Amino acid sequence: WHCQCTCGGEAEIIGGMLRSGRTKSCGCIKAERDKMRTANARTTSPLYRIWKAMKVRCENPNSKDFPRYGGRGIKVCERWQSFENFLADMGDRPAGMQLERSDNEKGYSPTNCCWATPRQQNRNKSTNVILEYRGQRLCLAAWAEKLGKPRTTILNRYHRGKSISEILKK
């Protein structure tokens, strides 16, 4: 049978399917269900949770992280107010990676964000002590690694008020 659906669509339906009541639409109901399932799957995905957490810490004064983000002026760019745009710009999150702002004084945007390992991210915290020596700027942990020294040695020298050359001596 050639049928017209209440949505306006048309479909060829087997008579037995019509008589039994098993066919209820031209396919629009299934399409709508599939669309809702896809939207629900997306909103429960790890990437969606990352996007949502970014927005919460920047925009919700009740968030415990708001003082360190939105409270100090860190914003989510207008384009990333939409999850679809965030997804288009960042792509899927590579395994083991986290959302990282290259410059901690700037907000979340395509030009300031990338995927980084937890180690990379830990070395880019605003609370890190950064030492510049002979034109090179590194956090204490990176200096310790570069010099082959325990991080605690570098940290202790720093806290004792030593000069940069004394902190970093071999």
KEKE-3310 file (N, C-alpha, C; in steps of 0.2 Angstrom, whole numbers, plus 5000, padded with zeros to 4 digits):
npx = (5004:5002:5006:5002:5009:5006:5015:5017:5026:5028:5026:5029:5020:5018:5002:4999:5006:5000:4987:4990:4995:5008:5015:5018:5021:5029:5042:5047:5046:5055:5067:5067:5068:5080:5088:5087:5093:5106:5109:5108:5118:5129:5129:5132:5145:5163:5170:5159:5157:5169:5169:5157:5161:5172:5164:5156:5166:5170:5159:5149:5146:5144:5152:5165:5177:5177:5182:5196:5195:5183:5181:5193:5193:5194:5187:5175:5176:5165:5162:5163:5153:5144:5143:5145:5153:5164:5168:5170:5182:5191:5191:5190:5194:5211:5216:5220:5223:5221:5211:5219:5225:5236:5241:5239:5234:5225:5208:5197:5199:5200:5212:5220:5220:5223:5226:5233:5245:5244:5256:5262:5252:5253:5265:5262:5255:5247:5252:5265:5282:5292:5308:5320:5334:5349:5341:5332:5316:5309:5299:5301:5301:5304:5317:5324:5323:5330:5343:5346:5343:5336:5319:5316:5328:5330:5319:5321:5332:5327:5318:5326:5330:5341:5352:5347:5358:5364:5353:5352:5364:5375)
npy = (4994:5011:5024:5039:5047:5055:5064:5069:5063:5050:5032:5015:5002:4985:4977:4968:4973:4985:4981:4974:4983:4985:4994:5011:5023:5032:5030:5040:5040:5031:5037:5049:5043:5037:5048:5054:5045:5045:5059:5057:5048:5055:5066:5059:5055:5054:5065:5075:5077:5083:5095:5100:5101:5111:5122:5124:5126:5139:5147:5145:5151:5144:5133:5123:5125:5137:5150:5148:5149:5155:5165:5172:5177:5168:5163:5154:5154:5162:5154:5141:5139:5130:5113:5106:5114:5114:5101:5100:5108:5103:5089:5071:5066:5060:5045:5045:5058:5075:5090:5105:5122:5132:5144:5149:5161:5165:5162:5148:5142:5139:5143:5142:5130:5113:5095:5086:5077:5070:5073:5083:5093:5095:5101:5114:5122:5136:5137:5132:5134:5144:5144:5154:5153:5156:5160:5150:5144:5135:5124:5119:5105:5101:5106:5099:5086:5088:5091:5079:5078:5075:5081:5086:5091:5102:5109:5111:5119:5130:5135:5138:5150:5152:5157:5157:5151:5144:5136:5128:5122:5109)
npz = (5000:4996:5007:5016:5029:5045:5047:5035:5026:5014:5011:5006:5011:5018:5017:5028:5038:5041:5044:5056:5064:5067:5059:5061:5056:5043:5045:5052:5065:5070:5065:5073:5086:5085:5083:5095:5103:5099:5102:5116:5119:5115:5125:5136:5134:5136:5131:5130:5143:5147:5140:5146:5159:5158:5154:5166:5176:5172:5171:5181:5196:5208:5207:5213:5208:5202:5207:5203:5189:5181:5190:5190:5178:5167:5153:5142:5125:5113:5102:5107:5115:5110:5109:5098:5090:5098:5097:5083:5082:5092:5090:5093:5109:5112:5118:5135:5136:5141:5142:5138:5142:5133:5137:5153:5157:5148:5140:5136:5120:5102:5098:5109:5115:5117:5116:5130:5139:5156:5162:5154:5157:5171:5171:5167:5175:5184:5196:5197:5200:5190:5183:5175:5166:5158:5146:5145:5150:5162:5172:5190:5191:5177:5176:5186:5180:5168:5173:5179:5193:5209:5211:5223:5228:5220:5223:5237:5237:5231:5240:5250:5246:5237:5224:5206:5199:5209:5213:5202:5200:5195)
capx = (5000:5006:5003:5004:5010:5003:5021:5018:5030:5025:5030:5026:5019:5014:4996:4998:5009:4995:4982:4992:4996:5015:5018:5014:5024:5033:5049:5049:5046:5061:5072:5067:5071:5088:5091:5087:5098:5112:5110:5109:5125:5134:5129:5135:5152:5168:5171:5154:5158:5175:5166:5153:5165:5175:5159:5154:5171:5171:5153:5145:5149:5143:5157:5171:5183:5175:5187:5202:5194:5179:5182:5199:5192:5195:5181:5175:5175:5158:5161:5163:5146:5141:5147:5146:5159:5170:5170:5173:5188:5196:5191:5189:5200:5215:5217:5225:5224:5217:5211:5225:5226:5243:5243:5235:5231:5220:5203:5197:5197:5203:5219:5224:5219:5226:5226:5240:5246:5243:5262:5262:5247:5256:5270:5259:5250:5249:5255:5271:5288:5296:5314:5323:5341:5352:5336:5327:5311:5306:5296:5306:5302:5308:5324:5327:5324:5335:5349:5347:5343:5329:5315:5316:5334:5329:5314:5324:5337:5323:5314:5331:5332:5347:5351:5346:5363:5365:5348:5352:5371:5376)
capy = (5000:5018:5027:5045:5048:5061:5069:5072:5058:5044:5026:5009:4997:4979:4977:4964:4977:4990:4978:4971:4989:4986:5000:5017:5029:5031:5029:5046:5039:5028:5042:5053:5039:5036:5055:5055:5040:5048:5065:5055:5045:5061:5069:5054:5053:5058:5072:5080:5078:5087:5101:5103:5103:5117:5128:5124:5130:5145:5151:5144:5154:5139:5128:5124:5127:5144:5155:5148:5149:5161:5170:5176:5180:5163:5162:5150:5158:5161:5148:5134:5138:5125:5107:5104:5118:5112:5094:5101:5111:5099:5082:5067:5066:5055:5041:5047:5065:5080:5097:5110:5128:5133:5150:5149:5167:5166:5157:5142:5144:5134:5145:5142:5124:5107:5089:5085:5071:5073:5076:5090:5097:5096:5106:5120:5124:5142:5137:5130:5139:5144:5147:5156:5152:5156:5160:5144:5145:5128:5123:5115:5097:5100:5108:5093:5081:5090:5091:5073:5079:5074:5087:5089:5095:5109:5113:5114:5125:5136:5137:5141:5157:5152:5161:5153:5147:5139:5131:5123:5119:5101)
capz = (5000:4996:5012:5018:5036:5048:5047:5028:5022:5011:5011:5003:5017:5017:5020:5034:5043:5042:5048:5063:5068:5068:5056:5064:5053:5037:5047:5055:5073:5071:5064:5079:5092:5083:5084:5103:5106:5097:5107:5123:5119:5115:5131:5141:5132:5140:5127:5132:5150:5147:5138:5151:5165:5156:5155:5173:5180:5170:5171:5187:5203:5213:5206:5218:5204:5199:5209:5199:5182:5179:5196:5189:5171:5162:5149:5136:5119:5111:5097:5111:5119:5107:5110:5091:5088:5102:5094:5077:5083:5095:5088:5099:5114:5111:5124:5140:5135:5144:5139:5141:5139:5132:5141:5158:5158:5143:5141:5132:5113:5098:5097:5116:5118:5114:5121:5133:5144:5162:5164:5151:5160:5177:5170:5164:5180:5186:5203:5196:5200:5184:5183:5169:5166:5151:5141:5145:5156:5164:5179:5194:5189:5171:5177:5189:5175:5163:5176:5182:5200:5212:5211:5230:5228:5217:5227:5243:5236:5229:5246:5255:5244:5234:5217:5201:5197:5214:5213:5196:5199:5195)
cpx = (5004:5002:5006:5004:5007:5009:5021:5022:5026:5029:5025:5026:5015:5008:4995:5001:5004:4990:4984:4994:5004:5018:5014:5016:5027:5041:5052:5050:5053:5067:5072:5069:5078:5091:5092:5092:5105:5114:5111:5116:5130:5134:5132:5142:5157:5170:5166:5155:5164:5172:5161:5156:5169:5170:5157:5160:5172:5165:5148:5148:5149:5148:5163:5177:5182:5180:5194:5201:5190:5180:5188:5199:5193:5188:5181:5173:5168:5157:5160:5157:5142:5145:5149:5152:5165:5173:5173:5180:5193:5196:5190:5195:5204:5215:5222:5226:5219:5217:5215:5224:5233:5245:5237:5231:5225:5214:5203:5195:5201:5211:5223:5223:5221:5224:5233:5240:5245:5250:5263:5258:5250:5261:5268:5254:5252:5252:5262:5276:5291:5302:5317:5330:5344:5347:5331:5323:5308:5303:5302:5307:5305:5315:5327:5328:5330:5342:5351:5347:5336:5325:5315:5322:5333:5324:5317:5328:5333:5320:5320:5333:5339:5346:5350:5352:5365:5360:5349:5360:5371:5379)
cpy = (5006:5022:5034:5045:5054:5066:5072:5067:5053:5038:5020:5004:4991:4979:4973:4968:4982:4987:4976:4977:4990:4992:5006:5023:5027:5030:5035:5045:5036:5033:5047:5049:5038:5043:5056:5051:5043:5054:5062:5052:5050:5064:5065:5052:5057:5065:5077:5082:5083:5094:5104:5105:5110:5123:5129:5128:5137:5150:5150:5146:5149:5133:5129:5126:5134:5149:5154:5148:5156:5166:5174:5178:5175:5162:5157:5154:5157:5155:5141:5134:5132:5119:5105:5107:5116:5105:5095:5104:5106:5091:5078:5067:5060:5051:5044:5054:5069:5087:5102:5116:5130:5139:5150:5156:5169:5160:5151:5144:5139:5136:5144:5135:5118:5101:5088:5080:5074:5076:5083:5095:5100:5102:5113:5123:5131:5143:5134:5136:5138:5147:5149:5156:5152:5156:5154:5145:5138:5128:5119:5108:5096:5101:5101:5087:5082:5089:5084:5073:5077:5081:5090:5093:5102:5113:5115:5119:5131:5139:5140:5148:5157:5155:5155:5148:5142:5134:5126:5120:5111:5098)
cpz = (5000:5001:5013:5026:5039:5048:5040:5024:5019:5011:5008:5009:5015:5020:5027:5040:5045:5046:5055:5067:5070:5065:5059:5061:5047:5039:5051:5063:5074:5071:5070:5085:5091:5085:5092:5106:5105:5101:5114:5124:5119:5121:5137:5139:5136:5137:5129:5139:5151:5145:5143:5157:5164:5157:5162:5177:5178:5171:5177:5193:5208:5212:5210:5214:5201:5201:5205:5192:5181:5184:5194:5181:5166:5159:5144:5130:5117:5106:5101:5116:5116:5107:5103:5088:5092:5099:5088:5077:5086:5093:5094:5103:5113:5118:5129:5140:5139:5141:5142:5138:5139:5137:5146:5160:5153:5144:5136:5125:5109:5097:5104:5119:5114:5119:5123:5138:5151:5165:5161:5155:5167:5177:5168:5169:5182:5193:5203:5197:5194:5185:5176:5170:5160:5145:5141:5151:5156:5171:5183:5192:5182:5172:5181:5184:5170:5166:5179:5190:5203:5212:5218:5231:5226:5221:5234:5242:5234:5236:5251:5252:5240:5227:5212:5199:5202:5214:5207:5195:5199:5201)
residu = (TRP:HIS:CYS:GLN:CYS:THR:CYS:GLY:GLY:GLU:ALA:GLU:ILE:ILE:GLY:GLY:MET:LEU:ARG:SER:GLY:ARG:THR:LYS:SER:CYS:GLY:CYS:ILE:LYS:ALA:GLU:ARG:ASP:LYS:MET:ARG:THR:ALA:ASN:ALA:ARG:THR:THR:SER:PRO:LEU:TYR:ARG:ILE:TRP:LYS:ALA:MET:LYS:VAL:ARG:CYS:GLU:ASN:PRO:ASN:SER:LYS:ASP:PHE:PRO:ARG:TYR:GLY:GLY:ARG:GLY:ILE:LYS:VAL:CYS:GLU:ARG:TRP:GLN:SER:PHE:GLU:ASN:PHE:LEU:ALA:ASP:MET:GLY:ASP:ARG:PRO:ALA:GLY:MET:GLN:LEU:GLU:ARG:SER:ASP:ASN:GLU:LYS:GLY:TYR:SER:PRO:THR:ASN:CYS:CYS:TRP:ALA:THR:PRO:ARG:GLN:GLN:ASN:ARG:ASN:LYS:SER:THR:ASN:VAL:ILE:LEU:GLU:TYR:ARG:GLY:GLN:ARG:LEU:CYS:LEU:ALA:ALA:TRP:ALA:GLU:LYS:LEU:GLY:LYS:PRO:ARG:THR:THR:ILE:LEU:ASN:ARG:TYR:HIS:ARG:GLY:LYS:SER:ILE:SER:GLU:ILE:LEU:LYS:LYS)
# end
